[in-house]
Amino acid sequence: MQLDDLPIGQPARITAVDWTLLVPEEAQRLRALGIDNGAKVTLAYRGVFAGRDPLALEIGRMTVALRRIHARAMTVEPA
């Protein structure tokens, strides 16, 4: 399942990231935040406006805002 399909509050592990879908600078920033294969994440919030952007992603003790386009590049499995 893609990260943007994950139910809110469901812990998951990132199993794959298609970095080719992202701009190289954005991919580098996400990796610097620890968002990569094997990372344990939880979807905390989905925006309410058109497109339901942004998504709030909990990773460790951080909460990171992501665009749905970034979340669609990530495959997760529920933990």
PQR file with spaces between the fields and no chain letter, atoms N, CA, C, O and H, PARSE charges and radii, in Angstrom:
ATOM       1  N    MET     1       0.839   -1.176    0.000 -0.4000 1.5000
ATOM       2  CA   MET     1       0.000    0.000    0.000 -0.0000 2.0000
ATOM       3  C    MET     1       0.885    1.240    0.000  0.5500 1.7000
ATOM       4  O    MET     1       2.002    1.221    0.517 -0.5500 1.4000
ATOM       5  N    GLN     2       0.374    2.307   -0.582 -0.4000 1.5000
ATOM       6  CA   GLN     2       1.122    3.565   -0.608 -0.0000 2.0000
ATOM       7  C    GLN     2       0.914    4.300    0.712  0.5500 1.7000
ATOM       8  O    GLN     2      -0.106    4.120    1.378 -0.5500 1.4000
ATOM       9  H    GLN     2      -0.533    2.322   -1.002  0.4000 1.0000
ATOM      10  N    LEU     3       1.867    5.115    1.078 -0.4000 1.5000
ATOM      11  CA   LEU     3       1.790    5.852    2.342 -0.0000 2.0000
ATOM      12  C    LEU     3       0.541    6.719    2.417  0.5500 1.7000
ATOM      13  O    LEU     3      -0.044    6.845    3.492 -0.5500 1.4000
ATOM      14  H    LEU     3       2.696    5.262    0.538  0.4000 1.0000
ATOM      15  N    ASP     4       0.116    7.317    1.315 -0.4000 1.5000
ATOM      16  CA   ASP     4      -1.061    8.183    1.379 -0.0000 2.0000
ATOM      17  C    ASP     4      -2.362    7.397    1.562  0.5500 1.7000
ATOM      18  O    ASP     4      -3.404    8.001    1.815 -0.5500 1.4000
ATOM      19  H    ASP     4       0.591    7.215    0.442  0.4000 1.0000
ATOM      20  N    ASP     5      -2.328    6.056    1.440 -0.4000 1.5000
ATOM      21  CA   ASP     5      -3.498    5.205    1.685 -0.0000 2.0000
ATOM      22  C    ASP     5      -3.547    4.680    3.110  0.5500 1.7000
ATOM      23  O    ASP     5      -4.543    4.077    3.510 -0.5500 1.4000
ATOM      24  H    ASP     5      -1.481    5.565    1.234  0.4000 1.0000
ATOM      25  N    LEU     6      -2.504    4.893    3.872 -0.4000 1.5000
ATOM      26  CA   LEU     6      -2.411    4.379    5.235 -0.0000 2.0000
ATOM      27  C    LEU     6      -3.449    5.063    6.127  0.5500 1.7000
ATOM      28  O    LEU     6      -3.575    6.287    6.088 -0.5500 1.4000
ATOM      29  H    LEU     6      -1.695    5.382    3.547  0.4000 1.0000
ATOM      30  N    PRO     7      -4.195    4.294    6.933 -0.5600 1.5000
ATOM      31  CA   PRO     7      -5.152    4.912    7.858  0.2800 2.0000
ATOM      32  C    PRO     7      -4.429    5.754    8.917  0.5500 1.7000
ATOM      33  O    PRO     7      -3.316    5.423    9.327 -0.5500 1.4000
ATOM      34  N    ILE     8      -5.053    6.815    9.343 -0.4000 1.5000
ATOM      35  CA   ILE     8      -4.480    7.674   10.387 -0.0000 2.0000
ATOM      36  C    ILE     8      -4.303    6.866   11.662  0.5500 1.7000
ATOM      37  O    ILE     8      -5.205    6.140   12.081 -0.5500 1.4000
ATOM      38  H    ILE     8      -5.957    7.084    9.010  0.4000 1.0000
ATOM      39  N    GLY     9      -3.134    6.998   12.275 -0.4000 1.5000
ATOM      40  CA   GLY     9      -2.830    6.315   13.523 -0.0000 2.0000
ATOM      41  C    GLY     9      -2.254    4.919   13.366  0.5500 1.7000
ATOM      42  O    GLY     9      -1.837    4.322   14.358 -0.5500 1.4000
ATOM      43  H    GLY     9      -2.401    7.588   11.935  0.4000 1.0000
ATOM      44  N    GLN    10      -2.217    4.380   12.161 -0.4000 1.5000
ATOM      45  CA   GLN    10      -1.702    3.029   11.909 -0.0000 2.0000
ATOM      46  C    GLN    10      -0.189    3.060   11.776  0.5500 1.7000
ATOM      47  O    GLN    10       0.325    3.677   10.843 -0.5500 1.4000
ATOM      48  H    GLN    10      -2.556    4.864   11.355  0.4000 1.0000
ATOM      49  N    PRO    11       0.541    2.417   12.676 -0.5600 1.5000
ATOM      50  CA   PRO    11       1.998    2.343   12.511  0.2800 2.0000
ATOM      51  C    PRO    11       2.353    1.504   11.284  0.5500 1.7000
ATOM      52  O    PRO    11       1.660    0.540   10.957 -0.5500 1.4000
ATOM      53  N    ALA    12       3.428    1.876   10.618 -0.4000 1.5000
ATOM      54  CA   ALA    12       3.860    1.149    9.418 -0.0000 2.0000
ATOM      55  C    ALA    12       5.369    1.279    9.261  0.5500 1.7000
ATOM      56  O    ALA    12       6.018    2.084    9.929 -0.5500 1.4000
ATOM      57  H    ALA    12       3.991    2.659   10.883  0.4000 1.0000
ATOM      58  N    ARG    13       5.905    0.467    8.363 -0.4000 1.5000
ATOM      59  CA   ARG    13       7.317    0.509    8.011 -0.0000 2.0000
ATOM      60  C    ARG    13       7.415    0.782    6.522  0.5500 1.7000
ATOM      61  O    ARG    13       6.715    0.160    5.723 -0.5500 1.4000
ATOM      62  H    ARG    13       5.377   -0.187    7.820  0.4000 1.0000
ATOM      63  N    ILE    14       8.287    1.719    6.148 -0.4000 1.5000
ATOM      64  CA   ILE    14       8.500    2.010    4.734 -0.0000 2.0000
ATOM      65  C    ILE    14       9.288    0.850    4.129  0.5500 1.7000
ATOM      66  O    ILE    14      10.378    0.523    4.598 -0.5500 1.4000
ATOM      67  H    ILE    14       8.856    2.224    6.797  0.4000 1.0000
ATOM      68  N    THR    15       8.737    0.235    3.094 -0.4000 1.5000
ATOM      69  CA   THR    15       9.399   -0.911    2.470 -0.0000 2.0000
ATOM      70  C    THR    15      10.096   -0.539    1.173  0.5500 1.7000
ATOM      71  O    THR    15      11.029   -1.223    0.753 -0.5500 1.4000
ATOM      72  H    THR    15       7.851    0.501    2.713  0.4000 1.0000
ATOM      73  N    ALA    16       9.653    0.542    0.530 -0.4000 1.5000
ATOM      74  CA   ALA    16      10.279    0.974   -0.724 -0.0000 2.0000
ATOM      75  C    ALA    16       9.946    2.438   -0.979  0.5500 1.7000
ATOM      76  O    ALA    16       8.871    2.922   -0.624 -0.5500 1.4000
ATOM      77  H    ALA    16       8.895    1.098    0.870  0.4000 1.0000
ATOM      78  N    VAL    17      10.889    3.124   -1.601 -0.4000 1.5000
ATOM      79  CA   VAL    17      10.670    4.506   -2.015 -0.0000 2.0000
ATOM      80  C    VAL    17      11.120    4.625   -3.472  0.5500 1.7000
ATOM      81  O    VAL    17      12.246    4.259   -3.811 -0.5500 1.4000
ATOM      82  H    VAL    17      11.762    2.731   -1.889  0.4000 1.0000
ATOM      83  N    ASP    18      10.249    5.130   -4.317 -0.4000 1.5000
ATOM      84  CA   ASP    18      10.593    5.357   -5.717 -0.0000 2.0000
ATOM      85  C    ASP    18      11.141    6.778   -5.836  0.5500 1.7000
ATOM      86  O    ASP    18      10.402    7.720   -6.121 -0.5500 1.4000
ATOM      87  H    ASP    18       9.335    5.428   -4.042  0.4000 1.0000
ATOM      88  N    TRP    19      12.435    6.913   -5.616 -0.4000 1.5000
ATOM      89  CA   TRP    19      13.080    8.224   -5.603 -0.0000 2.0000
ATOM      90  C    TRP    19      13.014    8.907   -6.960  0.5500 1.7000
ATOM      91  O    TRP    19      13.173   10.125   -7.034 -0.5500 1.4000
ATOM      92  H    TRP    19      13.035    6.147   -5.385  0.4000 1.0000
ATOM      93  N    THR    20      12.782    8.155   -8.042 -0.4000 1.5000
ATOM      94  CA   THR    20      12.730    8.763   -9.364 -0.0000 2.0000
ATOM      95  C    THR    20      11.490    9.644   -9.547  0.5500 1.7000
ATOM      96  O    THR    20      11.455   10.477  -10.452 -0.5500 1.4000
ATOM      97  H    THR    20      12.653    7.166   -7.981  0.4000 1.0000
ATOM      98  N    LEU    21      10.472    9.467   -8.694 -0.4000 1.5000
ATOM      99  CA   LEU    21       9.267   10.286   -8.769 -0.0000 2.0000
ATOM     100  C    LEU    21       9.441   11.655   -8.122  0.5500 1.7000
ATOM     101  O    LEU    21       8.591   12.532   -8.278 -0.5500 1.4000
ATOM     102  H    LEU    21      10.501    8.790   -7.958  0.4000 1.0000
ATOM     103  N    LEU    22      10.541   11.837   -7.396 -0.4000 1.5000
ATOM     104  CA   LEU    22      10.766   13.069   -6.642 -0.0000 2.0000
ATOM     105  C    LEU    22      11.896   13.889   -7.240  0.5500 1.7000
ATOM     106  O    LEU    22      12.814   13.353   -7.861 -0.5500 1.4000
ATOM     107  H    LEU    22      11.231   11.124   -7.269  0.4000 1.0000
ATOM     108  N    VAL    23      11.814   15.182   -7.044 -0.4000 1.5000
ATOM     109  CA   VAL    23      12.908   16.079   -7.426 -0.0000 2.0000
ATOM     110  C    VAL    23      14.111   15.720   -6.542  0.5500 1.7000
ATOM     111  O    VAL    23      13.937   15.505   -5.342 -0.5500 1.4000
ATOM     112  H    VAL    23      11.068   15.617   -6.540  0.4000 1.0000
ATOM     113  N    PRO    24      15.327   15.648   -7.103 -0.5600 1.5000
ATOM     114  CA   PRO    24      16.493   15.223   -6.321  0.2800 2.0000
ATOM     115  C    PRO    24      16.692   15.994   -5.007  0.5500 1.7000
ATOM     116  O    PRO    24      17.068   15.396   -3.998 -0.5500 1.4000
ATOM     117  N    GLU    25      16.449   17.299   -5.005 -0.4000 1.5000
ATOM     118  CA   GLU    25      16.616   18.076   -3.777 -0.0000 2.0000
ATOM     119  C    GLU    25      15.595   17.677   -2.712  0.5500 1.7000
ATOM     120  O    GLU    25      15.915   17.628   -1.525 -0.5500 1.4000
ATOM     121  H    GLU    25      16.144   17.785   -5.824  0.4000 1.0000
ATOM     122  N    GLU    26      14.361   17.391   -3.145 -0.4000 1.5000
ATOM     123  CA   GLU    26      13.327   16.943   -2.211 -0.0000 2.0000
ATOM     124  C    GLU    26      13.677   15.565   -1.649  0.5500 1.7000
ATOM     125  O    GLU    26      13.514   15.317   -0.454 -0.5500 1.4000
ATOM     126  H    GLU    26      14.101   17.430   -4.110  0.4000 1.0000
ATOM     127  N    ALA    27      14.151   14.684   -2.504 -0.4000 1.5000
ATOM     128  CA   ALA    27      14.549   13.351   -2.063 -0.0000 2.0000
ATOM     129  C    ALA    27      15.671   13.436   -1.041  0.5500 1.7000
ATOM     130  O    ALA    27      15.667   12.707   -0.050 -0.5500 1.4000
ATOM     131  H    ALA    27      14.284   14.885   -3.474  0.4000 1.0000
ATOM     132  N    GLN    28      16.619   14.312   -1.274 -0.4000 1.5000
ATOM     133  CA   GLN    28      17.733   14.481   -0.344 -0.0000 2.0000
ATOM     134  C    GLN    28      17.237   14.974    1.021  0.5500 1.7000
ATOM     135  O    GLN    28      17.703   14.497    2.056 -0.5500 1.4000
ATOM     136  H    GLN    28      16.622   14.904   -2.080  0.4000 1.0000
ATOM     137  N    ARG    29      16.291   15.928    1.028 -0.4000 1.5000
ATOM     138  CA   ARG    29      15.743   16.439    2.292 -0.0000 2.0000
ATOM     139  C    ARG    29      14.997   15.353    3.047  0.5500 1.7000
ATOM     140  O    ARG    29      15.130   15.241    4.266 -0.5500 1.4000
ATOM     141  H    ARG    29      15.913   16.316    0.187  0.4000 1.0000
ATOM     142  N    LEU    30      14.212   14.548    2.333 -0.4000 1.5000
ATOM     143  CA   LEU    30      13.466   13.476    2.996 -0.0000 2.0000
ATOM     144  C    LEU    30      14.408   12.447    3.604  0.5500 1.7000
ATOM     145  O    LEU    30      14.175   11.972    4.715 -0.5500 1.4000
ATOM     146  H    LEU    30      14.104   14.639    1.343  0.4000 1.0000
ATOM     147  N    ARG    31      15.460   12.105    2.893 -0.4000 1.5000
ATOM     148  CA   ARG    31      16.444   11.164    3.442 -0.0000 2.0000
ATOM     149  C    ARG    31      17.124   11.747    4.677  0.5500 1.7000
ATOM     150  O    ARG    31      17.382   11.027    5.642 -0.5500 1.4000
ATOM     151  H    ARG    31      15.649   12.491    1.990  0.4000 1.0000
ATOM     152  N    ALA    32      17.413   13.041    4.651 -0.4000 1.5000
ATOM     153  CA   ALA    32      18.057   13.693    5.798 -0.0000 2.0000
ATOM     154  C    ALA    32      17.152   13.655    7.033  0.5500 1.7000
ATOM     155  O    ALA    32      17.639   13.665    8.163 -0.5500 1.4000
ATOM     156  H    ALA    32      17.204   13.625    3.867  0.4000 1.0000
ATOM     157  N    LEU    33      15.841   13.612    6.813 -0.4000 1.5000
ATOM     158  CA   LEU    33      14.896   13.523    7.927 -0.0000 2.0000
ATOM     159  C    LEU    33      14.682   12.082    8.392  0.5500 1.7000
ATOM     160  O    LEU    33      13.950   11.846    9.353 -0.5500 1.4000
ATOM     161  H    LEU    33      15.445   13.604    5.895  0.4000 1.0000
ATOM     162  N    GLY    34      15.309   11.129    7.726 -0.4000 1.5000
ATOM     163  CA   GLY    34      15.191    9.727    8.108 -0.0000 2.0000
ATOM     164  C    GLY    34      14.078    8.989    7.404  0.5500 1.7000
ATOM     165  O    GLY    34      13.748    7.861    7.771 -0.5500 1.4000
ATOM     166  H    GLY    34      15.903   11.321    6.945  0.4000 1.0000
ATOM     167  N    ILE    35      13.495    9.611    6.395 -0.4000 1.5000
ATOM     168  CA   ILE    35      12.419    8.972    5.648 -0.0000 2.0000
ATOM     169  C    ILE    35      13.054    8.174    4.514  0.5500 1.7000
ATOM     170  O    ILE    35      13.404    8.717    3.466 -0.5500 1.4000
ATOM     171  H    ILE    35      13.763   10.527    6.097  0.4000 1.0000
ATOM     172  N    ASP    36      13.192    6.870    4.750 -0.4000 1.5000
ATOM     173  CA   ASP    36      13.854    5.981    3.801 -0.0000 2.0000
ATOM     174  C    ASP    36      13.399    4.555    4.082  0.5500 1.7000
ATOM     175  O    ASP    36      12.622    4.329    5.010 -0.5500 1.4000
ATOM     176  H    ASP    36      12.908    6.429    5.601  0.4000 1.0000
ATOM     177  N    ASN    37      13.862    3.608    3.309 -0.4000 1.5000
ATOM     178  CA   ASN    37      13.503    2.196    3.508 -0.0000 2.0000
ATOM     179  C    ASN    37      13.787    1.777    4.947  0.5500 1.7000
ATOM     180  O    ASN    37      14.844    2.078    5.501 -0.5500 1.4000
ATOM     181  H    ASN    37      14.493    3.792    2.556  0.4000 1.0000
ATOM     182  N    GLY    38      12.811    1.069    5.544 -0.4000 1.5000
ATOM     183  CA   GLY    38      12.974    0.547    6.887 -0.0000 2.0000
ATOM     184  C    GLY    38      12.516    1.486    7.991  0.5500 1.7000
ATOM     185  O    GLY    38      12.430    1.067    9.145 -0.5500 1.4000
ATOM     186  H    GLY    38      11.952    0.825    5.094  0.4000 1.0000
ATOM     187  N    ALA    39      12.224    2.722    7.681 -0.4000 1.5000
ATOM     188  CA   ALA    39      11.804    3.680    8.710 -0.0000 2.0000
ATOM     189  C    ALA    39      10.413    3.329    9.233  0.5500 1.7000
ATOM     190  O    ALA    39       9.524    2.963    8.464 -0.5500 1.4000
ATOM     191  H    ALA    39      12.294    3.063    6.744  0.4000 1.0000
ATOM     192  N    LYS    40      10.237    3.445   10.543 -0.4000 1.5000
ATOM     193  CA   LYS    40       8.933    3.233   11.171 -0.0000 2.0000
ATOM     194  C    LYS    40       8.217    4.578   11.218  0.5500 1.7000
ATOM     195  O    LYS    40       8.753    5.564   11.724 -0.5500 1.4000
ATOM     196  H    LYS    40      10.959    3.742   11.168  0.4000 1.0000
ATOM     197  N    VAL    41       6.998    4.603   10.684 -0.4000 1.5000
ATOM     198  CA   VAL    41       6.246    5.846   10.577 -0.0000 2.0000
ATOM     199  C    VAL    41       4.794    5.629   10.996  0.5500 1.7000
ATOM     200  O    VAL    41       4.301    4.502   11.033 -0.5500 1.4000
ATOM     201  H    VAL    41       6.562    3.802   10.273  0.4000 1.0000
ATOM     202  N    THR    42       4.128    6.730   11.308 -0.4000 1.5000
ATOM     203  CA   THR    42       2.695    6.728   11.593 -0.0000 2.0000
ATOM     204  C    THR    42       2.093    7.958   10.936  0.5500 1.7000
ATOM     205  O    THR    42       2.617    9.061   11.086 -0.5500 1.4000
ATOM     206  H    THR    42       4.528    7.646   11.278  0.4000 1.0000
ATOM     207  N    LEU    43       1.007    7.780   10.217 -0.4000 1.5000
ATOM     208  CA   LEU    43       0.314    8.914    9.621 -0.0000 2.0000
ATOM     209  C    LEU    43      -0.527    9.561   10.715  0.5500 1.7000
ATOM     210  O    LEU    43      -1.420    8.922   11.271 -0.5500 1.4000
ATOM     211  H    LEU    43       0.581    6.884   10.095  0.4000 1.0000
ATOM     212  N    ALA    44      -0.247   10.824   11.027 -0.4000 1.5000
ATOM     213  CA   ALA    44      -0.906   11.500   12.137 -0.0000 2.0000
ATOM     214  C    ALA    44      -2.071   12.380   11.691  0.5500 1.7000
ATOM     215  O    ALA    44      -3.004   12.602   12.463 -0.5500 1.4000
ATOM     216  H    ALA    44       0.479   11.343   10.576  0.4000 1.0000
ATOM     217  N    TYR    45      -2.032   12.882   10.466 -0.4000 1.5000
ATOM     218  CA   TYR    45      -3.033   13.862   10.049 -0.0000 2.0000
ATOM     219  C    TYR    45      -3.087   13.934    8.530  0.5500 1.7000
ATOM     220  O    TYR    45      -2.078   13.762    7.847 -0.5500 1.4000
ATOM     221  H    TYR    45      -1.275   12.702    9.839  0.4000 1.0000
ATOM     222  N    ARG    46      -4.276   14.191    8.018 -0.4000 1.5000
ATOM     223  CA   ARG    46      -4.484   14.437    6.590 -0.0000 2.0000
ATOM     224  C    ARG    46      -5.167   15.789    6.465  0.5500 1.7000
ATOM     225  O    ARG    46      -6.107   16.088    7.202 -0.5500 1.4000
ATOM     226  H    ARG    46      -5.097   14.330    8.573  0.4000 1.0000
ATOM     227  N    GLY    47      -4.698   16.599    5.538 -0.4000 1.5000
ATOM     228  CA   GLY    47      -5.324   17.897    5.316 -0.0000 2.0000
ATOM     229  C    GLY    47      -6.779   17.757    4.906  0.5500 1.7000
ATOM     230  O    GLY    47      -7.193   16.703    4.423 -0.5500 1.4000
ATOM     231  H    GLY    47      -3.935   16.356    4.939  0.4000 1.0000
ATOM     232  N    VAL    48      -7.557   18.816    5.097 -0.4000 1.5000
ATOM     233  CA   VAL    48      -8.988   18.749    4.811 -0.0000 2.0000
ATOM     234  C    VAL    48      -9.360   19.469    3.518  0.5500 1.7000
ATOM     235  O    VAL    48     -10.488   19.329    3.045 -0.5500 1.4000
ATOM     236  H    VAL    48      -7.220   19.672    5.489  0.4000 1.0000
ATOM     237  N    PHE    49      -8.453   20.223    2.945 -0.4000 1.5000
ATOM     238  CA   PHE    49      -8.759   20.957    1.730 -0.0000 2.0000
ATOM     239  C    PHE    49      -8.607   20.071    0.503  0.5500 1.7000
ATOM     240  O    PHE    49      -8.216   18.909    0.615 -0.5500 1.4000
ATOM     241  H    PHE    49      -7.537   20.336    3.329  0.4000 1.0000
ATOM     242  N    ALA    50      -8.911   20.610   -0.650 -0.4000 1.5000
ATOM     243  CA   ALA    50      -8.823   19.869   -1.903 -0.0000 2.0000
ATOM     244  C    ALA    50      -7.465   19.185   -2.033  0.5500 1.7000
ATOM     245  O    ALA    50      -6.426   19.807   -1.812 -0.5500 1.4000
ATOM     246  H    ALA    50      -9.229   21.553   -0.741  0.4000 1.0000
ATOM     247  N    GLY    51      -7.479   17.931   -2.385 -0.4000 1.5000
ATOM     248  CA   GLY    51      -6.244   17.173   -2.508 -0.0000 2.0000
ATOM     249  C    GLY    51      -5.769   16.590   -1.196  0.5500 1.7000
ATOM     250  O    GLY    51      -4.837   15.786   -1.177 -0.5500 1.4000
ATOM     251  H    GLY    51      -8.323   17.425   -2.564  0.4000 1.0000
ATOM     252  N    ARG    52      -6.399   16.986   -0.090 -0.4000 1.5000
ATOM     253  CA   ARG    52      -6.075   16.494    1.262 -0.0000 2.0000
ATOM     254  C    ARG    52      -4.596   16.638    1.592  0.5500 1.7000
ATOM     255  O    ARG    52      -4.004   15.761    2.221 -0.5500 1.4000
ATOM     256  H    ARG    52      -7.156   17.639   -0.105  0.4000 1.0000
ATOM     257  N    ASP    53      -4.011   17.731    1.172 -0.4000 1.5000
ATOM     258  CA   ASP    53      -2.631   18.070    1.517 -0.0000 2.0000
ATOM     259  C    ASP    53      -2.640   19.020    2.693  0.5500 1.7000
ATOM     260  O    ASP    53      -3.610   19.762    2.844 -0.5500 1.4000
ATOM     261  H    ASP    53      -4.492   18.444    0.662  0.4000 1.0000
ATOM     262  N    PRO    54      -1.647   19.045    3.516 -0.5600 1.5000
ATOM     263  CA   PRO    54      -0.519   18.125    3.596  0.2800 2.0000
ATOM     264  C    PRO    54      -0.853   16.924    4.476  0.5500 1.7000
ATOM     265  O    PRO    54      -1.914   16.864    5.097 -0.5500 1.4000
ATOM     266  N    LEU    55       0.068   15.978    4.513 -0.4000 1.5000
ATOM     267  CA   LEU    55      -0.005   14.844    5.423 -0.0000 2.0000
ATOM     268  C    LEU    55       1.001   15.089    6.538  0.5500 1.7000
ATOM     269  O    LEU    55       2.103   15.573    6.282 -0.5500 1.4000
ATOM     270  H    LEU    55       0.930   16.026    4.008  0.4000 1.0000
ATOM     271  N    ALA    56       0.636   14.764    7.758 -0.4000 1.5000
ATOM     272  CA   ALA    56       1.584   14.854    8.873 -0.0000 2.0000
ATOM     273  C    ALA    56       2.048   13.434    9.172  0.5500 1.7000
ATOM     274  O    ALA    56       1.238   12.546    9.438 -0.5500 1.4000
ATOM     275  H    ALA    56      -0.259   14.371    7.966  0.4000 1.0000
ATOM     276  N    LEU    57       3.335   13.237    9.128 -0.4000 1.5000
ATOM     277  CA   LEU    57       3.944   11.930    9.306 -0.0000 2.0000
ATOM     278  C    LEU    57       4.808   11.942   10.556  0.5500 1.7000
ATOM     279  O    LEU    57       5.717   12.763   10.680 -0.5500 1.4000
ATOM     280  H    LEU    57       3.993   13.959    8.912  0.4000 1.0000
ATOM     281  N    GLU    58       4.529   11.039   11.476 -0.4000 1.5000
ATOM     282  CA   GLU    58       5.362   10.902   12.670 -0.0000 2.0000
ATOM     283  C    GLU    58       6.459    9.892   12.383  0.5500 1.7000
ATOM     284  O    GLU    58       6.191    8.762   11.972 -0.5500 1.4000
ATOM     285  H    GLU    58       3.791   10.372   11.376  0.4000 1.0000
ATOM     286  N    ILE    59       7.684   10.308   12.602 -0.4000 1.5000
ATOM     287  CA   ILE    59       8.837    9.433   12.430 -0.0000 2.0000
ATOM     288  C    ILE    59       9.735    9.677   13.634  0.5500 1.7000
ATOM     289  O    ILE    59      10.288   10.763   13.805 -0.5500 1.4000
ATOM     290  H    ILE    59       7.902   11.226   12.935  0.4000 1.0000
ATOM     291  N    GLY    60       9.870    8.659   14.459 -0.4000 1.5000
ATOM     292  CA   GLY    60      10.585    8.854   15.715 -0.0000 2.0000
ATOM     293  C    GLY    60       9.831    9.870   16.562  0.5500 1.7000
ATOM     294  O    GLY    60       8.622    9.744   16.759 -0.5500 1.4000
ATOM     295  H    GLY    60       9.421    7.776   14.320  0.4000 1.0000
ATOM     296  N    ARG    61      10.539   10.875   17.060 -0.4000 1.5000
ATOM     297  CA   ARG    61       9.906   11.924   17.872 -0.0000 2.0000
ATOM     298  C    ARG    61       9.558   13.156   17.048  0.5500 1.7000
ATOM     299  O    ARG    61       9.126   14.167   17.600 -0.5500 1.4000
ATOM     300  H    ARG    61      11.521   10.978   16.900  0.4000 1.0000
ATOM     301  N    MET    62       9.741   13.083   15.740 -0.4000 1.5000
ATOM     302  CA   MET    62       9.448   14.219   14.856 -0.0000 2.0000
ATOM     303  C    MET    62       8.092   14.044   14.187  0.5500 1.7000
ATOM     304  O    MET    62       7.613   12.928   13.984 -0.5500 1.4000
ATOM     305  H    MET    62      10.092   12.261   15.291  0.4000 1.0000
ATOM     306  N    THR    63       7.493   15.171   13.853 -0.4000 1.5000
ATOM     307  CA   THR    63       6.329   15.189   12.977 -0.0000 2.0000
ATOM     308  C    THR    63       6.718   16.010   11.760  0.5500 1.7000
ATOM     309  O    THR    63       7.130   17.164   11.883 -0.5500 1.4000
ATOM     310  H    THR    63       7.882   16.078   14.018  0.4000 1.0000
ATOM     311  N    VAL    64       6.586   15.407   10.584 -0.4000 1.5000
ATOM     312  CA   VAL    64       7.020   16.028    9.340 -0.0000 2.0000
ATOM     313  C    VAL    64       5.804   16.190    8.427  0.5500 1.7000
ATOM     314  O    VAL    64       4.998   15.270    8.289 -0.5500 1.4000
ATOM     315  H    VAL    64       6.252   14.470   10.484  0.4000 1.0000
ATOM     316  N    ALA    65       5.676   17.353    7.811 -0.4000 1.5000
ATOM     317  CA   ALA    65       4.602   17.578    6.845 -0.0000 2.0000
ATOM     318  C    ALA    65       5.083   17.153    5.463  0.5500 1.7000
ATOM     319  O    ALA    65       6.159   17.546    5.014 -0.5500 1.4000
ATOM     320  H    ALA    65       6.331   18.101    7.923  0.4000 1.0000
ATOM     321  N    LEU    66       4.266   16.345    4.803 -0.4000 1.5000
ATOM     322  CA   LEU    66       4.579   15.850    3.457 -0.0000 2.0000
ATOM     323  C    LEU    66       3.453   16.189    2.503  0.5500 1.7000
ATOM     324  O    LEU    66       2.293   16.284    2.901 -0.5500 1.4000
ATOM     325  H    LEU    66       3.392   16.025    5.168  0.4000 1.0000
ATOM     326  N    ARG    67       3.797   16.366    1.267 -0.4000 1.5000
ATOM     327  CA   ARG    67       2.783   16.493    0.233 -0.0000 2.0000
ATOM     328  C    ARG    67       2.370   15.087   -0.194  0.5500 1.7000
ATOM     329  O    ARG    67       3.148   14.141   -0.071 -0.5500 1.4000
ATOM     330  H    ARG    67       4.740   16.289    0.943  0.4000 1.0000
ATOM     331  N    ARG    68       1.154   14.958   -0.690 -0.4000 1.5000
ATOM     332  CA   ARG    68       0.669   13.644   -1.119 -0.0000 2.0000
ATOM     333  C    ARG    68       1.521   13.066   -2.241  0.5500 1.7000
ATOM     334  O    ARG    68       1.692   11.850   -2.323 -0.5500 1.4000
ATOM     335  H    ARG    68       0.522   15.727   -0.790  0.4000 1.0000
ATOM     336  N    ILE    69       2.050   13.911   -3.094 -0.4000 1.5000
ATOM     337  CA   ILE    69       2.903   13.428   -4.189 -0.0000 2.0000
ATOM     338  C    ILE    69       4.129   12.705   -3.640  0.5500 1.7000
ATOM     339  O    ILE    69       4.598   11.736   -4.236 -0.5500 1.4000
ATOM     340  H    ILE    69       1.911   14.899   -3.027  0.4000 1.0000
ATOM     341  N    HIS    70       4.648   13.174   -2.505 -0.4000 1.5000
ATOM     342  CA   HIS    70       5.780   12.499   -1.869 -0.0000 2.0000
ATOM     343  C    HIS    70       5.328   11.183   -1.252  0.5500 1.7000
ATOM     344  O    HIS    70       6.017   10.170   -1.371 -0.5500 1.4000
ATOM     345  H    HIS    70       4.267   13.962   -2.021  0.4000 1.0000
ATOM     346  N    ALA    71       4.173   11.194   -0.595 -0.4000 1.5000
ATOM     347  CA   ALA    71       3.666    9.988    0.055 -0.0000 2.0000
ATOM     348  C    ALA    71       3.354    8.897   -0.969  0.5500 1.7000
ATOM     349  O    ALA    71       3.506    7.713   -0.671 -0.5500 1.4000
ATOM     350  H    ALA    71       3.613   12.016   -0.499  0.4000 1.0000
ATOM     351  N    ARG    72       2.924    9.278   -2.165 -0.4000 1.5000
ATOM     352  CA   ARG    72       2.621    8.283   -3.198 -0.0000 2.0000
ATOM     353  C    ARG    72       3.865    7.561   -3.700  0.5500 1.7000
ATOM     354  O    ARG    72       3.762    6.484   -4.286 -0.5500 1.4000
ATOM     355  H    ARG    72       2.801   10.240   -2.408  0.4000 1.0000
ATOM     356  N    ALA    73       5.024    8.140   -3.476 -0.4000 1.5000
ATOM     357  CA   ALA    73       6.269    7.504   -3.903 -0.0000 2.0000
ATOM     358  C    ALA    73       6.747    6.455   -2.900  0.5500 1.7000
ATOM     359  O    ALA    73       7.728    5.756   -3.157 -0.5500 1.4000
ATOM     360  H    ALA    73       5.107    9.015   -3.000  0.4000 1.0000
ATOM     361  N    MET    74       6.059    6.338   -1.751 -0.4000 1.5000
ATOM     362  CA   MET    74       6.497    5.444   -0.686 -0.0000 2.0000
ATOM     363  C    MET    74       5.531    4.285   -0.493  0.5500 1.7000
ATOM     364  O    MET    74       4.322    4.476   -0.362 -0.5500 1.4000
ATOM     365  H    MET    74       5.263    6.906   -1.542  0.4000 1.0000
ATOM     366  N    THR    75       6.083    3.096   -0.479 -0.4000 1.5000
ATOM     367  CA   THR    75       5.298    1.887   -0.211 -0.0000 2.0000
ATOM     368  C    THR    75       5.528    1.503    1.237  0.5500 1.7000
ATOM     369  O    THR    75       6.664    1.494    1.711 -0.5500 1.4000
ATOM     370  H    THR    75       7.065    2.941   -0.585  0.4000 1.0000
ATOM     371  N    VAL    76       4.439    1.183    1.947 -0.4000 1.5000
ATOM     372  CA   VAL    76       4.537    0.819    3.361 -0.0000 2.0000
ATOM     373  C    VAL    76       3.819   -0.493    3.616  0.5500 1.7000
ATOM     374  O    VAL    76       2.970   -0.927    2.837 -0.5500 1.4000
ATOM     375  H    VAL    76       3.516    1.191    1.562  0.4000 1.0000
ATOM     376  N    GLU    77       4.186   -1.115    4.735 -0.4000 1.5000
ATOM     377  CA   GLU    77       3.427   -2.284    5.213 -0.0000 2.0000
ATOM     378  C    GLU    77       3.086   -2.008    6.673  0.5500 1.7000
ATOM     379  O    GLU    77       3.939   -1.557    7.438 -0.5500 1.4000
ATOM     380  H    GLU    77       4.876   -0.763    5.368  0.4000 1.0000
ATOM     381  N    PRO    78       1.843   -2.278    7.059 -0.5600 1.5000
ATOM     382  CA   PRO    78       1.453   -2.054    8.458  0.2800 2.0000
ATOM     383  C    PRO    78       2.346   -2.821    9.418  0.5500 1.7000
ATOM     384  O    PRO    78       2.723   -3.963    9.154 -0.5500 1.4000
ATOM     385  N    ALA    79       2.678   -2.190   10.528 -0.4000 1.5000
ATOM     386  CA   ALA    79       3.577   -2.819   11.512 -0.0000 2.0000
ATOM     387  C    ALA    79       2.787   -3.534   12.586  0.5500 1.7000
ATOM     388  O    ALA    79       3.373   -4.119   13.496 -0.5500 1.4000
ATOM     389  H    ALA    79       2.372   -1.263   10.743  0.4000 1.0000
